[in-house]
Each structure stands twice: as structure tokens, then as C-alpha cells.
């Protein structure tokens, strides 16, 4: 199943009836943060750092988003959605003269590096038509001045009551919008100073602004308006969410942290949380994570922060690198020589800011912190063991990170593959096909060693309220099976309140 997200419109491709469930789908990660340019509050898929640079600009000293994206790909990530957010940023403005008035255009994408220009001509327009004109908009690469995007609007009108009103046409533009007041005449044709007959371009009269440093509320955004983290709602699949720190030498605030955790709970995703900047020792990290009080099985953190070998000596969060490394591990890309008990090797440019003593490792894990330790060949290793769902007997079943992530991936896989069942009227066939689908999926997981036991069960029921699928299996690290009930109906998929319920008490 795939999604195409474009300007607020989501096109969803639904799996066919009985189609096999992908056992090792590419992990989908998402980062939300500040960038030099690019669309606001729109999830944009990038598959390498070069794509990020072309769409959002290079790494920027006022944002940790760029370095996080680079770390993601350096550590094996392949599929990343980036959501750009801003605080009072402004787009550049152009003014096209129109016989004493002006057609005022404002760039859709704010920022000081967003460069657009416009040209007007009357080619192909009858001399008696005094309302129509042709408009060409271009986006330029700020570094080279080369044209990287262009839009052309033929026979547009300056009159608001015309069907071809340029203000309405530009509502679908990715480059500019028309601002009030509207002109009282069509814009004059633009000409170069070299040749009167050659069309020219009008440049910006007011540069864009990058805005102020982000607040927690810029990252959170609004569900109603689809901004911030809620811009990710159109995505059918989301496995990992990371919010790079909103400003230089800042920590993620409690408002953003709690909202992101709740969003991940709703979406069946895992939130990666950076350790606070003042956690310099294992003891401080243990005390700090207790004070943080985020007892969630859908969040994970780690210790310590990391240094870059070629950096400025400042310890920073590496949530982007961890998202990339988990993505690589999910698709089975680890070499056989990579001992899972020794952890997941991070890229060589990352060095631990403080050493974790061997005797501190069990305590850190018990408190919900995944230690990063120095490894062989100069590569630090992440020991991915726990979520932040520990801290008591009621939460203990949810503390295993591998088990929890496997459960979330299984739920998502079954959800996406069984949505077709809602539109089928033959209940017996639906029940038979869904059961065969899910059983084949669990058998494939077991054959790859992703389950601790080949014992699993699937029960299906189809009624007036839709499809119900009860699934049980045994993840690694659990001495018994986990069970959950998935309800599929026209309103969407939901998991019963006892989703990963009481059978996980034997988790390590």
C-alpha cells in the first residue's frame, strides 16, 4: 500500500483482496523541524540527503533538522518524511505593475533563500481583450540561479468575477499566491532592458524571512489545520517519529513531548526521545528519566548524547541516527558478523560524549534507557533493549523494545492488508481470506526467526459492525504469547483496549 501526499490531497492505494502481507516492509520514519526553505506543514518523502538539500536547503546553524536527516541516511535509513514547520516566517513578495496599480504576489514557501520571479506577456491574446494576460512563475536555486521549478498560466484574468481569475488559479500553485488589494488593470508586460521584444522577469521587492526559533507549539501544530506533527496524519504507515530539538542547545519541551507521544500511541508508531542536555553521567540520566515521567511503551530514549569526530565538541542528540539504524535493522540488513547482543553499530563519525561503565548498563536498561557504548573498530553501539514503558508491574509487560516494535509492525501490516474486507459483502469469503492472509503472514515471520515460537493463532469474525481479527504470537524476549484484537470497519481500524494484554507479563 502506498500514499501520494500532495498539497493536502491524499491518494491511497489499497491492497487487493487476499494479497500477501509484506513481511519486511521498509520502515517509515518522519522528522518534524525547521528548514531554510520548502513547503510548510506538508510531509515530503526524501530517500537520500541530496533530495533533502534540494527541497529544504542545506544544514543550517539555526536548526538541528538537517544534521538529523544526514545522520538518518548515514546510518542506513531509506524512507523519510520531512515536515517543515516555522514560527512567523514570511514569503518573498513580488509586485507586477498594472497601469498605476499592481498585481502583488507572495511566495508560498517562506524563507530568506526562497527565490521566485515572474514574467507577464500578452502572446496569443486578442488586442480587444483587455482583461487577459499570460503569467510565468519561476523558482530559482539560490546558490546557482538556475531555474528549478516553473509554472505558466495562460489567458488569466485580473478580474475577480472572471472564471479565469488569477487569484483562483494560483490557489493550486506551489510558488505564489495573490495578495490584496487586487489590481484595477491587468499587469503590464515585462521586458528586458536589452531587447524590448524579449520577455523579462520581475524580481522580488521584499525578501522572505526565516522567522523566529521554534516553540513546542510550532512542532505540535493543530489537528484541525493539519499542521506540525498532525501534517503526518494522511500517511497510512508511520513507524518512527523524531522531533529534532527546536533550537540551538535546547531540549524538547514537555508540551511537544507529550503531544508527540500521544500521536504515536494513536498511530502505532515509536517516538525517539533525545536525552536532556544536562545528563552528563549515568546517575544523572537515571535521575533525569525518572523526573521525565514518560511511562510510555510507544517512546524510547538512550544515553549518552554523542559527539561528531569533525564537530565542535558539543554533545548533541542523535535521534536521527538511531531512526536510521533501526530502519536498517528492520529490513534485515545487518551482517552476520554483527552480534545482536553487542548492539547495533552506529556510523563511524559518532563518538560517545561520556563512557557508560559496564556495571551501569543493567541499571540504565532497567530505568528505560538504551545505553550507547564504545565498540570495536571505533564504532559506538546502541543496545536497543527497552521502551519507556517500564516503572511498575502494570507497565512492565510493555518494556521490551524489540517485542513492542514487532507488535506495532504486525498490527500495521494486518491493518493495511485487510482494509479491503470492509467493502466485501460475502462474509464467509472475507472470514476465510483474511484468516489465510494473516496465517501466511505469521508463518513467514516465524520462518524468518522473527517470532520466538512457531505457535500462533488467528481467529476471524465478520458481523454487522465489520471485521474482527484476534491474533496471538510469541515475540522474542517473551516466554509466552501476546494477543490483540483488531477491529476493521468503514470508520477505520482500531485496536481493543487490551491490545497487547495481559499475556506479556513474562517479558524479559
URRA-V245680 format. One record per backbone hydrogen bond with DSSP energy under -0.5 kcal/mol. CO is the residue of the C=O (numbers start at 1). NH is the residue of the N-H. E is the energy in kcal/mol with one decimal. If there is no record, write none. Layout:
# URRA-V245680
CO_NH_E, CO_NH_E
This chain:
# URRA-V245680
2_13_-2.1, 3_5_-0.5, 4_6_-0.6, 4_11_-1.9, 6_9_-1.8, 9_6_-2.2, 9_11_-0.5, 10_12_-0.6, 11_4_-1.6, 12_14_-0.7, 13_2_-0.6, 16_19_-2.1, 22_25_-0.6, 27_29_-0.6, 28_239_-2.7, 28_240_-1.9, 29_81_-2.6, 30_242_-2.3, 31_83_-2.4, 33_85_-2.4, 36_113_-0.6, 39_84_-0.6, 43_45_-0.5, 44_82_-2.4, 46_80_-1.9, 48_52_-1.4, 49_53_-2.4, 50_54_-2.2, 51_55_-2.0, 52_56_-3.5, 52_57_-0.5, 53_57_-1.6, 56_36_-0.9, 56_37_-1.5, 60_63_-1.9, 64_68_-1.5, 65_69_-2.4, 66_70_-2.4, 67_71_-2.5, 68_72_-2.0, 69_73_-1.9, 70_74_-2.6, 71_75_-1.6, 72_77_-2.6, 73_76_-1.4, 78_80_-0.5, 79_29_-1.7, 80_46_-3.0, 81_31_-2.4, 82_44_-2.2, 82_84_-0.5, 83_33_-2.3, 84_41_-3.0, 86_88_-0.5, 87_212_-2.9, 90_111_-2.0, 90_209_-2.1, 92_107_-3.2, 93_205_-2.6, 93_206_-1.5, 94_105_-2.7, 95_97_-0.7, 96_103_-2.7, 97_188_-3.3, 98_101_-1.4, 101_98_-2.7, 102_104_-0.8, 103_96_-2.6, 103_105_-0.5, 104_179_-2.6, 105_94_-2.8, 106_177_-2.0, 108_110_-0.7, 111_114_-0.9, 113_115_-0.8, 114_116_-0.5, 115_140_-2.6, 117_138_-2.3, 118_202_-3.6, 119_136_-2.6, 120_190_-2.0, 121_134_-2.8, 122_125_-2.0, 126_129_-1.6, 128_130_-0.9, 130_186_-0.6, 131_158_-1.2, 133_156_-2.5, 134_121_-1.7, 135_153_-3.1, 136_119_-2.2, 137_151_-2.4, 138_117_-1.9, 139_148_-2.7, 139_149_-1.2, 140_115_-0.6, 141_145_-2.9, 146_141_-3.0, 149_139_-2.7, 151_137_-3.0, 152_154_-0.5, 153_135_-2.6, 153_156_-0.5, 156_133_-1.9, 157_166_-2.8, 159_162_-1.4, 162_165_-1.4, 164_157_-2.5, 165_168_-0.8, 165_169_-2.0, 166_170_-2.3, 168_171_-1.2, 169_172_-1.3, 170_173_-1.3, 175_108_-2.2, 177_106_-2.6, 179_104_-0.5, 190_200_-1.0, 195_192_-0.8, 195_198_-1.4, 198_192_-1.8, 201_203_-0.5, 202_118_-1.8, 206_93_-2.5, 209_90_-1.9, 215_218_-0.6, 215_219_-1.3, 216_220_-2.3, 217_221_-2.4, 219_229_-1.5, 220_229_-0.6, 220_230_-0.8, 222_226_-1.1, 222_227_-2.1, 227_230_-1.6, 228_231_-1.7, 229_232_-1.6, 230_233_-1.4, 231_43_-0.5, 231_234_-0.5, 232_235_-1.7, 239_270_-2.7, 240_30_-1.8, 241_272_-2.6, 242_32_-1.3, 242_244_-0.6, 245_64_-0.7, 246_214_-0.8, 247_250_-1.5, 253_257_-2.3, 254_258_-2.6, 255_259_-2.0, 256_260_-2.5, 257_261_-2.0, 258_262_-2.2, 259_263_-2.2, 260_264_-2.4, 261_265_-2.1, 262_266_-2.1, 263_267_-1.9, 264_268_-1.2, 264_269_-2.3, 270_241_-2.5, 271_273_-0.6, 271_300_-2.6, 272_243_-0.6, 276_279_-1.7, 278_280_-1.3, 281_285_-2.2, 282_286_-2.5, 283_287_-2.4, 284_288_-2.6, 285_289_-2.6, 286_290_-1.4, 287_291_-1.9, 288_292_-2.0, 289_293_-1.2, 293_295_-1.3, 294_296_-1.8, 296_299_-1.0, 296_388_-1.0, 298_271_-2.8, 299_388_-2.7, 300_273_-3.0, 301_370_-1.5, 303_372_-2.2, 305_353_-2.1, 306_316_-2.7, 307_351_-2.9, 308_311_-1.9, 316_306_-2.5, 318_322_-2.2, 319_323_-2.2, 320_324_-2.0, 321_325_-2.5, 322_326_-2.6, 323_327_-1.9, 324_328_-2.2, 325_329_-2.2, 326_330_-2.3, 327_331_-1.2, 328_333_-1.9, 329_332_-1.8, 335_338_-1.7, 337_339_-1.2, 339_342_-1.4, 340_343_-1.2, 343_345_-0.5, 344_382_-2.6, 347_350_-1.6, 349_309_-2.4, 350_380_-0.6, 351_307_-3.7, 355_357_-0.6, 357_360_-1.9, 357_361_-0.8, 358_361_-0.8, 358_362_-0.5, 360_364_-2.5, 361_365_-2.3, 362_366_-2.4, 363_367_-1.6, 364_369_-2.9, 365_368_-1.6, 368_301_-0.6, 369_371_-0.8, 370_303_-1.6, 371_383_-2.7, 373_381_-3.2, 375_378_-0.7, 376_379_-1.7, 378_380_-0.6, 379_375_-0.6, 380_346_-2.9, 381_373_-2.5, 382_344_-2.9, 382_384_-0.9, 383_385_-1.2, 385_401_-2.0, 392_395_-0.5, 392_396_-1.7, 393_397_-0.5, 395_398_-1.9, 396_399_-1.8, 399_387_-2.1, 399_401_-0.6, 400_404_-2.5, 401_405_-2.6, 402_406_-2.1, 403_407_-2.3, 404_408_-2.3, 405_409_-2.3, 406_410_-2.5, 407_411_-2.5, 408_412_-2.3, 409_413_-2.6, 410_414_-2.5, 411_415_-2.6, 412_416_-2.7, 413_417_-1.7, 414_418_-1.3, 415_418_-0.7, 416_15_-0.6, 418_421_-1.3, 419_422_-1.3, 420_423_-1.6, 421_424_-1.2, 425_427_-1.3, 426_430_-2.3, 427_431_-2.7, 428_432_-2.1, 429_433_-3.0, 430_434_-2.8, 431_435_-1.8, 432_436_-2.0, 433_437_-2.5, 434_438_-2.7, 435_439_-2.6, 436_440_-2.2, 437_441_-1.8, 438_442_-2.5, 439_443_-2.3, 440_444_-2.0, 441_445_-2.2, 442_446_-2.4, 443_447_-2.3, 444_448_-1.4, 445_450_-2.5, 445_451_-0.5, 446_449_-1.5, 450_476_-0.6, 454_456_-0.6, 457_472_-2.2, 459_470_-3.0, 461_468_-2.8, 463_466_-1.6, 466_463_-2.5, 467_488_-3.2, 468_461_-2.1, 469_471_-0.5, 469_486_-3.0, 470_459_-2.5, 471_484_-1.9, 472_457_-2.1, 473_475_-0.6, 473_482_-3.8, 474_452_-2.8, 474_453_-0.7, 475_478_-1.5, 477_508_-3.1, 482_473_-2.0, 484_471_-2.5, 485_487_-0.5, 485_496_-2.1, 486_469_-2.8, 486_488_-0.5, 487_494_-2.2, 488_467_-3.0, 489_492_-1.8, 492_489_-1.9, 494_487_-3.0, 496_499_-1.5, 498_501_-1.9, 501_504_-1.5, 502_505_-1.0, 504_507_-2.0
